Amino acid sequence: MEQYHGVELDPPVKTRFAEIGTPVAVFAGGRDFEGTQLWAKRLADQAPTASLFTAPDADHYPMFSDPGQFERFLREAVANPG
């Protein structure tokens, strides 16, 4: 892009997960990028009502790499939102 239209938050989002007031269901693939797994864990650890589900055989596209686990995760998250 020729021009940046975004606005940086101060403080940055990565330091504000504790402010999230709604339940958060976090999915991490065991074969996903290490950085993505670390962010998933960070969000789950810092957001007050977050839960982390890790599917060992899933990668960055769990709906394709492990569709059964991904479907179970979604169904559980919808059935028990908080």
Buried (B, 14 or more C-beta within 10 A) or exposed (E): EEEEEEEEEEEEEEEEBEEBEEBBBBBBBBBBEEEEBEBBBBBBEBBEEBBBBBBEEBBEEBEEBBEEBBEEBBEEBEEEEE
